[in-house]
Amino acid sequence: MTGTHEVFNQVPPLEGYDVFRADTTLSEAVERFGVRTIALADAAGVLTLERVRTLVPAIKQAIGDRARLEFNTHCLTGLGPLLAIEAAVHGADSILTAVDPLANGNSLPAAQMIARNLREIGFDVAVDDRLLDEVGDYFGALAEREGQPVGVPAEYEPSHYVTQFAGGAMSNLESQLKLAGMPDKLPAVLEEIGRVRVELGSPIMVTPYPAIVSAQAVMNVLNNERYKVVPDEVKKYVCGYFGELPLPVDANVKDRIIGNGSKDVALTPPAIEPVLPGLRQRYKDIGDDELLLRYMYGDEKINGLGPTATDDQFSLRHPVVDLVAGLAKRERKAQVQLSGNGFSLNAN
């Protein structure tokens, strides 16, 4: 992705935008650890156009040509596509996108749209749009078949700057409320998330904090008294189990959390024993990257990421067709009879 455009090149001065900190910490990280990519990840999509115009050049100034700058934002405020384009204009080397129709909404900007717009303002985007459309057609048909939603461009939503709820967490919250039979509670829960986040000292809303804050918000909405029911992770957060808090917790809220939280959660976090020696003993023949992934996500999930044998990974056959195809491969045949609404099948 290369190119520029005169309209976007009036970058405000960098003074006062953490240039010194970027120059010291990012430069040292690139040099010391051989960092090849720096990711500016805005999971909640709360960056503004003005901040992108200063932050991206500041980071590029710090890392120079020694590492690539990757930009990632979500579309919850409705500004995701604009933020992505501005990031590219001001020096980002790559932009994370999602293939339409799984883009927009809680997701990332649409790859097809970002590619078209970047070309329009003078960038050379080396991507085959036809292949993107082919993948998009597959996922669109799959979503329709499975009754799953697709991404819809979001209208501008300034209240999201208060909740700062990450895109993936938003999708999970919507799904969980729907499964619980109370999707109508979403607006009230989102409003409560904004209040809880501020009361808990404004934790940065990336994993695991969106889940912690939203769990407390849901409890507050479902009960007549706020903080009457306190999840264990909320009390642990308040008591410092996850490190130093960015800002003090509201004193009254903290008293209620400690008073109503589980007595099994000690007010003083226990000492954390080193885990690396045990991990190296358990996983003797793998690299550090895989070792950390297995520690964080477990063996089952990591094993599931391995390659699988398939004849056609883009097949959209009906489950009945898959069943019949599977039976046909069996050495010992069986008689199968299936019936449904206006449908019947007999197979020997």
Residue frames as qw, qx, qy, qz and C-alpha x, y, z in Angstrom:
[[0.000, 0.891, 0.453, 0.000, 0.00, 0.00, 0.00],
 [0.456, -0.202, 0.071, 0.864, 1.82, 3.06, -1.26],
 [0.132, 0.624, 0.446, 0.628, 0.90, 6.57, -2.28],
 [0.169, -0.368, -0.405, 0.820, -0.23, 9.90, -0.88],
 [0.103, 0.727, 0.552, 0.395, -2.67, 12.71, -1.53],
 [0.209, 0.350, -0.144, 0.902, -2.26, 16.43, -1.06],
 [0.463, -0.606, -0.240, -0.601, -5.60, 16.94, 0.72],
 [0.832, -0.505, -0.230, -0.028, -4.60, 14.82, 3.70],
 [0.750, 0.182, -0.285, 0.569, -1.01, 15.94, 4.11],
 [0.067, -0.690, 0.196, -0.693, -1.50, 18.90, 6.46],
 [0.707, -0.289, -0.601, 0.237, -0.37, 17.15, 9.64],
 [0.348, -0.905, 0.001, -0.244, -0.70, 19.18, 12.89],
 [0.139, 0.667, -0.638, 0.360, 2.46, 19.73, 14.96],
 [0.750, -0.120, -0.648, 0.060, 3.47, 16.75, 17.09],
 [0.108, 0.300, -0.561, 0.764, 4.35, 18.78, 20.18],
 [0.469, -0.162, 0.410, -0.765, 2.32, 17.72, 23.21],
 [0.877, 0.078, -0.153, -0.449, 1.26, 14.33, 21.83],
 [0.860, -0.358, 0.364, -0.014, 3.49, 11.96, 23.77],
 [0.686, 0.653, -0.315, 0.057, 6.27, 12.12, 21.16],
 [0.049, -0.665, 0.690, -0.281, 8.94, 11.83, 23.85],
 [0.694, -0.191, 0.628, -0.297, 7.37, 8.71, 25.32],
 [0.890, 0.427, 0.104, -0.122, 6.91, 7.19, 21.87],
 [0.455, 0.752, -0.461, 0.123, 10.52, 8.00, 20.96],
 [0.197, -0.555, 0.750, -0.300, 11.84, 6.34, 24.10],
 [0.682, -0.083, 0.659, -0.306, 9.66, 3.27, 24.58],
 [0.851, 0.471, 0.150, -0.180, 8.89, 2.27, 20.99],
 [0.431, 0.755, -0.493, 0.034, 12.40, 2.84, 19.75],
 [0.255, -0.500, 0.792, -0.243, 13.84, 0.79, 22.59],
 [0.797, 0.091, 0.522, -0.290, 11.34, -2.01, 21.96],
 [0.773, 0.616, -0.096, -0.117, 12.18, -2.16, 18.28],
 [0.273, 0.720, -0.620, 0.152, 15.90, -2.18, 18.96],
 [0.349, -0.433, 0.761, -0.335, 15.98, -4.49, 21.96],
 [0.673, 0.087, 0.685, -0.264, 13.46, -7.11, 20.88],
 [0.136, -0.103, 0.773, 0.611, 13.81, -6.97, 17.12],
 [0.432, 0.524, 0.565, -0.468, 10.16, -5.95, 16.73],
 [0.251, 0.103, 0.682, 0.679, 9.01, -6.25, 13.13],
 [0.169, -0.558, -0.552, -0.596, 5.47, -4.91, 13.51],
 [0.028, 0.126, 0.511, -0.850, 3.90, -2.34, 15.82],
 [0.126, -0.521, -0.773, -0.340, 0.11, -2.66, 16.05],
 [0.169, -0.026, 0.253, -0.952, -1.97, 0.38, 16.89],
 [0.220, -0.333, -0.899, -0.181, -5.12, -1.47, 17.95],
 [0.299, -0.076, 0.202, -0.929, -8.28, 0.52, 18.64],
 [0.062, -0.196, -0.978, -0.035, -10.56, -2.37, 19.62],
 [0.100, 0.602, 0.635, -0.474, -13.34, -0.06, 20.78],
 [0.325, 0.568, 0.482, 0.582, -13.12, 2.23, 17.78],
 [0.242, -0.887, -0.324, 0.224, -12.82, 5.34, 19.97],
 [0.451, -0.196, 0.206, 0.846, -9.94, 7.08, 18.22],
 [0.301, 0.842, 0.246, -0.374, -10.82, 10.38, 16.59],
 [0.683, 0.648, 0.107, 0.319, -9.66, 11.70, 13.23],
 [0.008, -0.932, 0.270, -0.241, -7.66, 14.42, 14.98],
 [0.646, -0.581, 0.494, -0.013, -5.85, 11.89, 17.19],
 [0.889, 0.217, 0.332, 0.229, -5.04, 9.59, 14.26],
 [0.477, 0.827, -0.021, 0.295, -3.47, 12.55, 12.43],
 [0.125, -0.842, 0.452, -0.267, -1.04, 13.07, 15.32],
 [0.764, -0.400, 0.493, -0.115, -0.58, 9.62, 16.83],
 [0.918, 0.313, 0.197, 0.142, 0.24, 7.71, 13.64],
 [0.477, 0.771, -0.245, 0.343, 3.00, 10.15, 12.56],
 [0.367, -0.751, 0.473, -0.280, 4.39, 10.13, 16.12],
 [0.884, -0.184, 0.428, -0.013, 4.68, 6.35, 16.11],
 [0.812, 0.528, 0.069, 0.239, 6.17, 6.31, 12.61],
 [0.140, 0.873, -0.348, 0.311, 8.72, 8.90, 13.71],
 [0.587, -0.598, 0.510, -0.192, 9.69, 6.67, 16.64],
 [0.859, -0.046, 0.506, 0.063, 10.05, 3.39, 14.74],
 [0.072, 0.621, -0.536, -0.568, 11.25, 4.71, 11.39],
 [0.706, 0.346, -0.476, -0.394, 11.76, 2.02, 8.77],
 [0.003, 0.349, -0.910, 0.225, 12.81, -0.60, 11.32],
 [0.207, 0.264, 0.909, -0.247, 9.27, -1.92, 11.82],
 [0.134, -0.378, -0.617, -0.677, 5.92, -1.79, 10.11],
 [0.248, 0.074, 0.460, -0.849, 2.96, 0.05, 11.61],
 [0.170, -0.326, -0.878, -0.308, -0.31, -1.87, 11.54],
 [0.286, -0.073, 0.215, -0.931, -3.59, -0.04, 12.21],
 [0.239, -0.315, -0.913, -0.104, -6.68, -1.77, 13.57],
 [0.257, 0.023, 0.324, -0.910, -9.97, -0.10, 14.42],
 [0.119, 0.412, 0.903, -0.008, -13.63, -1.09, 14.70],
 [0.028, -0.343, -0.443, -0.828, -16.73, 0.64, 13.38],
 [0.214, -0.543, -0.765, 0.272, -18.89, 1.06, 16.47],
 [0.038, -0.592, -0.213, 0.777, -18.89, 4.87, 16.36],
 [0.576, 0.745, 0.330, -0.067, -19.46, 4.90, 12.60],
 [0.106, 0.922, -0.318, -0.193, -16.01, 6.45, 11.99],
 [0.800, -0.258, 0.494, 0.223, -14.03, 3.24, 11.44],
 [0.726, 0.491, 0.317, 0.362, -13.59, 3.59, 7.65],
 [0.156, 0.951, -0.071, 0.257, -12.53, 7.24, 7.94],
 [0.538, -0.741, 0.399, 0.035, -10.05, 6.40, 10.70],
 [0.849, -0.012, 0.442, 0.291, -8.54, 3.60, 8.61],
 [0.574, 0.701, 0.187, 0.380, -8.07, 5.86, 5.58],
 [0.109, -0.957, 0.192, -0.189, -6.56, 8.64, 7.69],
 [0.728, -0.520, 0.421, 0.149, -4.16, 6.15, 9.26],
 [0.800, 0.276, 0.362, 0.390, -3.01, 5.05, 5.81],
 [0.315, 0.885, 0.070, 0.336, -2.58, 8.64, 4.64],
 [0.237, -0.895, 0.310, -0.215, -0.46, 9.51, 7.67],
 [0.119, 0.655, -0.743, 0.072, 1.92, 6.58, 7.41],
 [0.765, -0.164, 0.569, -0.254, 0.37, 3.27, 8.52],
 [0.034, 0.390, -0.828, -0.402, 1.88, 0.42, 6.48],
 [0.241, -0.194, -0.908, -0.284, -1.10, -1.90, 6.70],
 [0.484, -0.153, 0.171, -0.844, -4.78, -1.60, 7.61],
 [0.120, 0.103, 0.978, -0.137, -6.71, -4.48, 9.17],
 [0.514, 0.067, -0.182, -0.836, -10.07, -4.99, 7.51],
 [0.504, 0.122, 0.827, -0.218, -12.86, -7.56, 7.30],
 [0.015, 0.098, 0.760, 0.642, -14.46, -8.92, 4.15],
 [0.514, 0.120, 0.122, -0.841, -17.91, -7.51, 3.47],
 [0.386, -0.658, -0.248, -0.597, -20.59, -8.64, 4.52],
 [0.737, -0.450, -0.424, 0.274, -18.86, -9.50, 7.82],
 [0.372, 0.149, -0.165, 0.901, -17.43, -5.99, 8.10],
 [0.216, -0.487, -0.105, -0.840, -18.85, -2.79, 9.64],
 [0.713, -0.571, -0.287, -0.287, -21.07, -2.64, 12.73],
 [0.698, -0.677, 0.230, 0.029, -19.07, -4.18, 15.59],
 [0.892, 0.080, 0.233, 0.379, -16.47, -5.41, 13.13],
 [0.404, -0.388, 0.289, 0.776, -13.65, -3.84, 11.11],
 [0.379, 0.613, -0.141, -0.679, -14.02, -1.64, 8.02],
 [0.880, 0.357, 0.300, -0.087, -14.87, -3.46, 4.80],
 [0.576, -0.288, 0.506, 0.574, -11.83, -4.56, 2.79],
 [0.440, 0.521, 0.573, 0.454, -13.54, -3.92, -0.55],
 [0.009, 0.962, 0.254, 0.096, -14.53, -0.36, 0.38],
 [0.446, -0.779, 0.235, 0.373, -11.17, 0.56, 1.93],
 [0.600, -0.036, 0.552, 0.578, -9.32, -0.75, -1.15],
 [0.326, 0.708, 0.488, 0.393, -11.51, 1.27, -3.51],
 [0.148, -0.981, -0.126, 0.010, -11.21, 4.47, -1.50],
 [0.550, -0.605, 0.334, 0.470, -7.46, 4.21, -1.08],
 [0.545, 0.217, 0.551, 0.594, -7.03, 3.76, -4.82],
 [0.155, 0.870, 0.415, 0.218, -9.27, 6.77, -5.40],
 [0.211, -0.970, 0.089, 0.079, -6.91, 9.05, -3.44],
 [0.360, 0.807, -0.468, 0.010, -3.76, 7.73, -5.07],
 [0.525, -0.472, 0.702, -0.090, -2.69, 4.56, -3.23],
 [0.557, 0.305, -0.719, -0.283, -1.55, 1.39, -4.95],
 [0.673, -0.260, 0.532, -0.443, -3.45, -1.41, -3.17],
 [0.307, 0.321, -0.858, -0.256, -2.20, -4.84, -4.22],
 [0.423, 0.095, 0.812, -0.390, -5.33, -6.90, -3.64],
 [0.114, -0.136, -0.804, -0.568, -7.62, -8.80, -6.02],
 [0.431, 0.000, 0.258, -0.865, -11.10, -7.37, -5.47],
 [0.724, 0.043, -0.488, -0.486, -12.71, -10.29, -7.29],
 [0.532, -0.004, -0.808, 0.253, -11.29, -12.73, -4.77],
 [0.079, 0.003, 0.541, -0.837, -12.53, -10.54, -1.92],
 [0.606, 0.042, -0.079, -0.790, -16.00, -10.57, -3.44],
 [0.685, 0.047, -0.700, -0.194, -15.82, -14.35, -3.86],
 [0.311, -0.039, -0.784, 0.535, -14.99, -14.81, -0.19],
 [0.265, 0.046, 0.306, -0.913, -17.69, -12.29, 0.74],
 [0.668, 0.008, -0.398, -0.629, -20.29, -14.16, -1.31],
 [0.577, -0.024, -0.809, 0.109, -19.39, -17.38, 0.49],
 [0.162, -0.115, -0.676, 0.709, -19.68, -15.90, 3.98],
 [0.401, 0.031, 0.031, -0.915, -22.82, -14.00, 3.06],
 [0.706, -0.041, -0.552, -0.442, -24.51, -17.19, 1.88],
 [0.491, -0.050, -0.796, 0.350, -23.23, -19.05, 4.95],
 [0.068, 0.046, 0.473, -0.877, -24.63, -16.38, 7.29],
 [0.580, 0.004, -0.184, -0.794, -27.99, -16.52, 5.51],
 [0.682, -0.028, -0.710, -0.172, -28.10, -20.30, 5.71],
 [0.459, -0.133, -0.727, 0.493, -27.23, -20.32, 9.42],
 [0.277, -0.832, -0.441, -0.194, -29.51, -17.39, 10.28],
 [0.567, -0.420, -0.164, 0.689, -26.59, -15.26, 11.46],
 [0.129, 0.945, 0.149, -0.261, -26.41, -11.46, 11.17],
 [0.673, 0.348, 0.120, 0.642, -24.13, -9.61, 8.78],
 [0.345, -0.341, -0.167, 0.859, -22.40, -6.31, 9.30],
 [0.156, 0.848, 0.446, 0.238, -24.33, -3.09, 8.79],
 [0.341, 0.387, -0.143, 0.845, -22.63, 0.34, 8.63],
 [0.336, -0.583, -0.588, 0.449, -23.14, 2.09, 11.96],
 [0.032, 0.896, 0.186, 0.401, -24.48, 5.59, 12.38],
 [0.256, 0.488, -0.444, 0.706, -22.35, 8.04, 14.33],
 [0.702, -0.574, -0.413, -0.084, -22.65, 7.14, 18.01],
 [0.142, 0.682, -0.416, 0.585, -20.84, 9.56, 20.35],
 [0.728, -0.545, 0.199, -0.364, -22.07, 7.74, 23.48],
 [0.966, 0.074, -0.178, 0.171, -19.65, 4.96, 22.61],
 [0.367, 0.590, -0.411, 0.590, -16.80, 7.23, 23.70],
 [0.491, -0.550, 0.379, -0.559, -18.16, 6.80, 27.23],
 [0.958, -0.147, 0.173, -0.176, -18.66, 3.02, 27.21],
 [0.119, 0.697, -0.691, -0.154, -15.54, 2.36, 25.09],
 [0.823, -0.058, 0.533, -0.184, -16.83, -1.18, 24.65],
 [0.151, -0.395, 0.768, 0.482, -14.73, -3.30, 22.27],
 [0.578, 0.239, -0.406, -0.666, -16.24, -4.61, 19.05],
 [0.472, 0.051, -0.879, -0.056, -15.80, -8.30, 19.79],
 [0.022, -0.153, -0.767, 0.623, -17.14, -7.82, 23.31],
 [0.445, 0.214, 0.075, -0.866, -20.18, -6.02, 21.89],
 [0.614, 0.128, -0.627, -0.463, -21.01, -8.94, 19.61],
 [0.351, -0.042, -0.897, 0.266, -20.63, -11.36, 22.51],
 [0.156, 0.169, 0.535, -0.813, -22.85, -9.22, 24.74],
 [0.559, 0.183, -0.193, -0.786, -25.57, -8.99, 22.10],
 [0.587, 0.082, -0.773, -0.225, -25.45, -12.76, 21.53],
 [0.232, -0.066, -0.849, 0.470, -25.54, -13.59, 25.25],
 [0.318, 0.179, 0.356, -0.860, -28.48, -11.28, 25.94],
 [0.624, 0.163, -0.414, -0.642, -30.33, -12.82, 23.01],
 [0.510, 0.028, -0.859, 0.024, -29.66, -16.36, 24.26],
 [0.079, -0.143, -0.731, 0.662, -30.87, -15.30, 27.72],
 [0.011, -0.637, -0.746, -0.196, -34.12, -14.08, 26.19],
 [0.162, -0.861, -0.291, 0.385, -33.61, -10.41, 27.00],
 [0.533, 0.269, 0.269, 0.756, -32.19, -8.63, 23.92],
 [0.067, -0.865, -0.306, -0.392, -34.35, -5.64, 24.87],
 [0.598, -0.751, -0.071, 0.270, -32.01, -5.03, 27.84],
 [0.721, 0.210, 0.093, 0.654, -29.10, -4.07, 25.59],
 [0.126, 0.755, 0.042, 0.642, -29.61, -0.27, 25.67],
 [0.578, -0.782, 0.043, -0.230, -29.92, -0.26, 29.47],
 [0.896, -0.263, 0.085, 0.347, -26.85, -2.51, 29.85],
 [0.590, 0.435, 0.063, 0.677, -24.76, -0.29, 27.55],
 [0.145, -0.831, 0.012, -0.537, -25.74, 2.80, 29.50],
 [0.766, -0.634, 0.092, -0.049, -24.83, 1.01, 32.74],
 [0.865, 0.096, 0.017, 0.492, -21.50, -0.09, 31.27],
 [0.287, 0.686, -0.055, 0.667, -20.58, 3.58, 30.88],
 [0.473, -0.773, 0.122, -0.405, -21.38, 4.27, 34.53],
 [0.926, -0.351, 0.079, 0.114, -19.65, 1.17, 35.86],
 [0.754, 0.360, -0.057, 0.547, -16.50, 1.83, 33.84],
 [0.063, 0.735, -0.171, 0.653, -16.13, 5.31, 35.33],
 [0.677, -0.646, 0.127, -0.327, -16.93, 4.11, 38.85],
 [0.959, -0.171, 0.072, 0.214, -14.29, 1.37, 38.60],
 [0.413, -0.685, 0.309, 0.515, -11.58, 3.87, 37.74],
 [0.545, 0.744, -0.178, -0.344, -11.86, 3.85, 33.92],
 [0.660, -0.255, 0.650, 0.277, -10.03, 0.61, 33.12],
 [0.188, 0.422, -0.597, -0.656, -8.80, 0.34, 29.55],
 [0.791, 0.191, 0.322, -0.483, -11.52, -1.52, 27.68],
 [0.578, 0.417, -0.673, -0.199, -9.56, -4.41, 26.24],
 [0.883, -0.186, -0.423, -0.077, -9.58, -8.04, 27.34],
 [0.179, -0.361, -0.915, -0.022, -10.41, -8.95, 30.07],
 [0.015, 0.208, 0.409, -0.888, -11.94, -5.68, 31.27],
 [0.443, -0.057, -0.341, -0.827, -14.94, -5.43, 28.90],
 [0.596, -0.233, -0.754, -0.147, -16.17, -8.79, 30.22],
 [0.337, -0.234, -0.648, 0.642, -15.61, -7.71, 33.83],
 [0.136, 0.127, 0.125, -0.975, -17.36, -4.36, 33.42],
 [0.508, -0.080, -0.485, -0.708, -20.25, -5.78, 31.39],
 [0.489, -0.239, -0.833, 0.099, -20.85, -8.60, 33.87],
 [0.147, -0.306, -0.541, 0.770, -21.29, -6.05, 36.65],
 [0.269, 0.098, -0.160, -0.945, -23.46, -3.86, 34.43],
 [0.515, -0.180, -0.718, -0.432, -25.78, -6.77, 33.64],
 [0.394, -0.325, -0.768, 0.385, -26.08, -7.60, 37.36],
 [0.011, -0.235, -0.280, 0.931, -26.90, -3.97, 38.11],
 [0.392, 0.002, -0.382, -0.837, -29.61, -3.87, 35.45],
 [0.554, -0.201, -0.770, -0.245, -31.20, -7.17, 36.49],
 [0.429, -0.396, -0.679, 0.446, -31.29, -6.37, 40.21],
 [0.141, -0.906, -0.360, -0.170, -33.15, -3.60, 41.97],
 [0.418, -0.872, 0.158, 0.199, -29.99, -2.48, 43.78],
 [0.567, 0.726, -0.364, 0.136, -26.76, -1.59, 42.01],
 [0.264, 0.510, -0.747, 0.336, -23.79, -3.73, 43.11],
 [0.777, -0.317, 0.295, -0.457, -26.09, -5.97, 45.11],
 [0.963, 0.050, 0.235, 0.123, -24.64, -8.92, 43.18],
 [0.024, 0.861, -0.466, -0.204, -20.90, -8.69, 42.52],
 [0.929, 0.299, -0.209, 0.064, -19.04, -11.12, 40.23],
 [0.807, -0.446, 0.072, 0.380, -15.78, -12.44, 41.70],
 [0.633, 0.285, 0.173, 0.698, -13.69, -10.85, 38.93],
 [0.026, -0.846, -0.130, -0.516, -15.05, -7.40, 39.81],
 [0.632, -0.772, 0.070, -0.004, -13.99, -7.75, 43.44],
 [0.832, -0.118, 0.178, 0.512, -10.60, -9.07, 42.32],
 [0.417, 0.614, 0.162, 0.650, -10.13, -6.08, 40.06],
 [0.275, -0.888, -0.035, -0.367, -11.00, -3.63, 42.86],
 [0.760, -0.621, 0.165, 0.101, -8.62, -5.42, 45.23],
 [0.030, 0.828, -0.515, -0.222, -5.71, -5.18, 42.79],
 [0.835, -0.055, 0.541, 0.085, -5.51, -8.77, 41.55],
 [0.715, 0.562, 0.302, 0.285, -4.91, -7.54, 37.99],
 [0.534, 0.199, -0.008, 0.822, -2.35, -4.87, 38.82],
 [0.116, -0.330, -0.269, 0.897, -2.40, -1.21, 39.68],
 [0.271, 0.742, 0.610, -0.056, -5.66, 0.56, 38.89],
 [0.385, 0.451, 0.231, 0.771, -5.47, 3.47, 36.40],
 [0.196, -0.490, 0.083, -0.845, -7.65, 5.66, 38.63],
 [0.153, -0.044, 0.797, -0.582, -9.13, 5.20, 42.12],
 [0.212, -0.423, -0.841, -0.261, -12.42, 3.33, 42.37],
 [0.359, -0.576, -0.100, -0.728, -15.38, 5.38, 43.59],
 [0.035, -0.286, 0.770, -0.570, -15.21, 5.04, 47.40],
 [0.660, 0.009, 0.367, -0.656, -18.91, 4.22, 47.90],
 [0.844, 0.312, -0.312, -0.305, -18.87, 1.73, 45.06],
 [0.411, 0.409, -0.777, 0.246, -15.74, 0.07, 46.42],
 [0.323, -0.199, 0.689, -0.617, -17.39, -0.38, 49.84],
 [0.810, 0.156, 0.159, -0.542, -20.42, -2.05, 48.22],
 [0.733, 0.418, -0.524, -0.114, -18.26, -4.30, 46.06],
 [0.212, 0.346, -0.824, 0.396, -16.19, -5.49, 49.01],
 [0.448, -0.092, 0.581, -0.673, -19.25, -5.85, 51.23],
 [0.822, 0.249, 0.173, -0.482, -21.37, -7.78, 48.71],
 [0.554, 0.527, -0.627, -0.149, -18.59, -9.68, 46.96],
 [0.915, -0.115, -0.385, -0.003, -17.62, -13.24, 47.75],
 [0.542, -0.775, 0.317, -0.076, -15.83, -13.75, 51.06],
 [0.926, -0.018, 0.254, 0.280, -13.67, -16.32, 49.28],
 [0.538, 0.656, -0.001, 0.529, -11.91, -13.48, 47.44],
 [0.590, -0.476, -0.247, 0.603, -9.26, -12.18, 49.82],
 [0.065, 0.980, 0.102, -0.156, -8.80, -8.43, 50.06],
 [0.164, -0.760, 0.545, 0.314, -5.06, -8.87, 49.49],
 [0.818, 0.444, -0.303, -0.207, -4.04, -10.68, 46.29],
 [0.888, -0.329, 0.273, 0.167, -1.99, -13.82, 46.88],
 [0.177, -0.652, 0.580, 0.455, 1.58, -13.99, 45.65],
 [0.825, 0.493, -0.081, -0.263, 1.83, -15.19, 42.06],
 [0.722, -0.340, 0.541, 0.266, 4.16, -18.12, 41.57],
 [0.137, 0.547, -0.584, -0.584, 6.35, -18.18, 38.43],
 [0.854, 0.271, 0.332, -0.295, 4.72, -20.29, 35.72],
 [0.503, 0.708, -0.441, -0.225, 7.46, -20.33, 33.10],
 [0.102, -0.442, 0.890, -0.044, 9.59, -23.15, 34.61],
 [0.576, 0.151, 0.751, -0.286, 6.59, -25.44, 34.76],
 [0.665, 0.651, 0.062, -0.362, 5.56, -24.55, 31.22],
 [0.309, 0.679, -0.646, -0.166, 9.02, -25.31, 29.86],
 [0.288, -0.230, 0.918, -0.146, 8.97, -28.65, 31.64],
 [0.634, 0.367, 0.587, -0.345, 5.53, -29.49, 30.23],
 [0.679, 0.724, 0.108, -0.058, 6.20, -28.27, 26.69],
 [0.619, -0.508, 0.394, 0.450, 9.78, -29.28, 25.92],
 [0.511, 0.070, 0.618, 0.594, 9.76, -29.25, 22.13],
 [0.234, 0.811, 0.468, 0.260, 7.93, -26.06, 21.16],
 [0.339, 0.360, -0.062, 0.867, 8.98, -22.44, 20.76],
 [0.080, -0.219, -0.504, 0.831, 8.16, -19.63, 23.16],
 [0.361, 0.009, -0.211, -0.908, 5.38, -18.21, 20.97],
 [0.633, -0.188, -0.658, -0.362, 3.42, -21.47, 20.92],
 [0.405, -0.165, -0.747, 0.501, 4.20, -22.04, 24.59],
 [0.091, 0.138, 0.313, -0.935, 2.58, -18.74, 25.54],
 [0.517, -0.039, -0.393, -0.760, -0.40, -19.38, 23.27],
 [0.606, -0.190, -0.770, -0.063, -1.01, -22.77, 24.89],
 [0.246, -0.182, -0.633, 0.711, -0.73, -21.22, 28.35],
 [0.225, 0.118, 0.095, -0.963, -3.23, -18.48, 27.48],
 [0.632, 0.119, -0.240, -0.727, -5.78, -20.46, 25.47],
 [0.767, -0.134, 0.570, -0.263, -5.28, -24.12, 26.34],
 [0.286, -0.229, 0.845, 0.390, -4.20, -27.12, 24.28],
 [0.451, 0.480, 0.751, -0.034, -7.63, -27.88, 22.85],
 [0.319, 0.884, 0.151, -0.307, -8.05, -24.51, 21.18],
 [0.029, -0.722, 0.558, 0.409, -4.51, -24.40, 19.82],
 [0.391, -0.043, 0.891, 0.226, -4.76, -27.96, 18.49],
 [0.458, 0.641, 0.597, -0.152, -7.96, -26.95, 16.75],
 [0.197, 0.855, -0.160, -0.453, -6.07, -24.35, 14.74],
 [0.398, -0.310, 0.761, 0.408, -4.12, -27.03, 12.88],
 [0.365, 0.257, -0.548, -0.707, -4.78, -27.83, 9.21],
 [0.648, 0.149, 0.660, -0.350, -7.74, -30.08, 8.46],
 [0.173, -0.001, 0.827, 0.534, -8.35, -32.23, 5.43],
 [0.453, 0.564, 0.438, -0.534, -11.25, -31.06, 3.28],
 [0.534, 0.335, 0.634, 0.447, -12.26, -31.55, -0.32],
 [0.128, 0.618, 0.347, 0.694, -13.86, -28.14, -0.75],
 [0.280, -0.272, -0.509, 0.767, -13.40, -25.52, 1.97],
 [0.207, 0.128, -0.020, -0.970, -15.86, -23.19, 0.27],
 [0.222, -0.287, -0.872, -0.328, -18.66, -25.72, -0.03],
 [0.365, -0.074, 0.293, -0.881, -22.12, -24.54, 0.96],
 [0.427, -0.144, -0.837, -0.312, -23.83, -27.90, 0.67],
 [0.650, -0.477, -0.032, -0.590, -26.90, -28.53, 2.77],
 [0.370, -0.450, 0.750, -0.314, -26.31, -30.62, 5.93],
 [0.882, 0.148, 0.359, -0.269, -28.47, -33.37, 4.44],
 [0.724, 0.634, -0.271, 0.006, -26.19, -33.49, 1.41],
 [0.042, 0.657, -0.699, 0.278, -23.17, -33.74, 3.70],
 [0.673, -0.216, 0.611, -0.356, -24.86, -36.60, 5.57],
 [0.907, 0.360, 0.148, -0.159, -25.61, -38.54, 2.41],
 [0.511, 0.722, -0.451, 0.121, -22.09, -37.94, 1.06],
 [0.227, -0.562, 0.726, -0.325, -20.64, -39.24, 4.32],
 [0.814, -0.012, 0.500, -0.297, -22.82, -42.35, 4.27],
 [0.816, 0.555, -0.112, -0.118, -21.81, -43.05, 0.69],
 [0.282, 0.697, -0.633, 0.185, -18.17, -43.29, 1.76],
 [0.615, -0.385, 0.606, -0.326, -18.91, -45.97, 4.36],
 [0.145, 0.254, -0.926, -0.238, -17.85, -49.51, 3.50],
 [0.012, 0.342, 0.929, -0.144, -20.92, -50.93, 5.20],
 [0.186, -0.285, -0.333, -0.880, -23.99, -49.36, 3.70],
 [0.083, 0.336, 0.768, -0.538, -27.19, -48.63, 5.55],
 [0.012, 0.609, 0.643, 0.464, -30.72, -47.73, 4.60],
 [0.122, -0.248, -0.310, 0.910, -31.61, -44.13, 5.46],
 [0.002, -0.673, -0.638, -0.374, -35.01, -42.50, 5.34],
 [0.170, -0.241, -0.259, 0.920, -35.39, -38.77, 5.97],
 [0.019, 0.679, 0.627, 0.382, -38.50, -36.62, 5.80],
 [0.166, -0.299, -0.279, 0.897, -39.45, -33.04, 6.50],
 [0.349, 0.649, 0.309, -0.601, -41.73, -30.27, 5.37],
 [0.656, 0.693, -0.040, -0.297, -42.45, -31.13, 1.76],
 [0.285, 0.668, -0.686, -0.029, -39.28, -33.24, 1.62],
 [0.911, -0.231, 0.318, -0.122, -38.48, -36.94, 1.76],
 [0.335, 0.659, -0.666, -0.099, -35.40, -39.01, 0.97],
 [0.953, -0.163, 0.242, -0.080, -34.79, -42.75, 0.79],
 [0.310, 0.725, -0.614, -0.039, -31.25, -43.99, 0.37],
 [0.990, -0.132, 0.031, -0.022, -29.92, -47.53, 0.31]]
